């Protein structure tokens, strides 16, 4: 099975209202793109609301990976 990617768009609620795309890859990699500047940024560059979004999505990703592993080895 190949590597899949989930894309999420998030616009920050405080100035400067960055328009961000979060790309979560099935192998655990993450790419965050500032859509206005087309630059890749790191999780440390996120502000409070976009950081909360990132953390919630990352936790959901980890839970999903754990669930998939449990199903795979349950038999």
C-alpha positions as a LaTeX table, in Angstrom:
\begin{tabular}{lrrr}
\hline
Residue & $x$ (\AA) & $y$ (\AA) & $z$ (\AA) \\
\hline
Unk1 & 0.00 & 0.00 & 0.00 \\
Unk2 & 1.32 & 3.45 & $-0.92$ \\
Unk3 & 1.62 & 6.50 & 1.22 \\
Unk4 & $-1.60$ & 8.49 & 1.44 \\
Unk5 & $-2.04$ & 12.13 & 2.37 \\
Unk6 & $-4.83$ & 14.04 & 4.12 \\
Unk7 & $-5.02$ & 17.78 & 3.43 \\
Unk8 & $-6.66$ & 20.24 & 5.80 \\
Unk9 & $-7.03$ & 23.97 & 5.24 \\
Unk10 & $-7.07$ & 26.29 & 8.23 \\
Unk11 & $-7.32$ & 30.10 & 8.37 \\
Unk12 & $-6.04$ & 31.61 & 11.61 \\
Unk13 & $-8.53$ & 33.57 & 13.68 \\
Unk14 & $-6.06$ & 36.28 & 14.75 \\
Unk15 & $-3.95$ & 38.66 & 12.69 \\
Unk16 & $-2.24$ & 38.18 & 10.30 \\
Unk17 & $-4.91$ & 35.55 & 9.46 \\
Unk18 & $-2.57$ & 33.11 & 7.76 \\
Unk19 & $-4.19$ & 30.67 & 5.35 \\
Unk20 & $-2.52$ & 27.31 & 6.07 \\
Unk21 & $-2.63$ & 23.87 & 4.49 \\
Unk22 & $-1.72$ & 20.93 & 6.70 \\
Unk23 & $-0.64$ & 17.77 & 4.86 \\
Unk24 & $-0.63$ & 14.69 & 7.09 \\
Unk25 & 1.00 & 11.68 & 5.41 \\
Unk26 & 0.22 & 8.10 & 6.41 \\
Unk27 & 3.90 & 7.50 & 7.23 \\
Unk28 & 3.75 & 10.20 & 9.94 \\
Unk29 & 5.29 & 13.07 & 7.99 \\
Unk30 & 3.72 & 16.51 & 8.16 \\
Unk31 & 4.02 & 19.49 & 5.83 \\
Unk32 & 2.48 & 22.86 & 6.74 \\
Unk33 & 2.22 & 25.39 & 3.91 \\
Unk34 & 1.42 & 29.09 & 4.24 \\
Unk35 & $-0.84$ & 29.49 & 1.20 \\
Unk36 & $-0.20$ & 33.25 & 0.93 \\
Unk37 & 3.60 & 33.00 & 0.73 \\
Unk38 & 3.78 & 29.36 & $-0.46$ \\
Unk39 & 6.42 & 28.73 & 2.21 \\
Unk40 & 6.71 & 25.58 & 4.28 \\
Unk41 & 6.55 & 26.34 & 8.00 \\
Unk42 & 7.16 & 24.19 & 11.06 \\
Unk43 & 4.85 & 23.42 & 13.98 \\
Unk44 & 6.89 & 25.80 & 16.17 \\
Unk45 & 5.83 & 28.69 & 13.91 \\
Unk46 & 2.14 & 28.13 & 14.61 \\
Unk47 & 0.09 & 30.48 & 16.80 \\
Unk48 & $-2.39$ & 29.52 & 19.49 \\
Unk49 & $-5.44$ & 28.63 & 17.39 \\
Unk50 & $-3.53$ & 27.05 & 14.51 \\
Unk51 & $-1.35$ & 25.17 & 17.02 \\
Unk52 & $-4.50$ & 23.83 & 18.71 \\
Unk53 & $-5.80$ & 22.72 & 15.30 \\
Unk54 & $-2.48$ & 20.99 & 14.56 \\
Unk55 & $-2.39$ & 19.21 & 17.95 \\
Unk56 & $-5.99$ & 17.99 & 17.63 \\
Unk57 & $-5.40$ & 16.67 & 14.10 \\
Unk58 & $-2.12$ & 15.00 & 15.16 \\
Unk59 & $-3.83$ & 13.30 & 18.12 \\
Unk60 & $-6.64$ & 12.10 & 15.82 \\
Unk61 & $-4.01$ & 10.75 & 13.40 \\
Unk62 & $-2.20$ & 8.86 & 16.17 \\
Unk63 & $-5.46$ & 7.40 & 17.50 \\
Unk64 & $-6.38$ & 6.26 & 14.00 \\
Unk65 & $-2.96$ & 4.65 & 13.51 \\
Unk66 & $-3.29$ & 2.82 & 16.84 \\
Unk67 & $-6.78$ & 1.64 & 15.95 \\
Unk68 & $-5.59$ & 0.37 & 12.55 \\
Unk69 & $-2.73$ & $-1.52$ & 14.25 \\
Unk70 & $-5.13$ & $-3.09$ & 16.74 \\
Unk71 & $-7.40$ & $-4.25$ & 13.93 \\
Unk72 & $-4.46$ & $-5.61$ & 11.95 \\
Unk73 & $-3.14$ & $-7.73$ & 14.82 \\
Unk74 & $-6.46$ & $-8.63$ & 16.46 \\
Unk75 & $-6.83$ & $-11.86$ & 14.52 \\
\hline
\end{tabular}
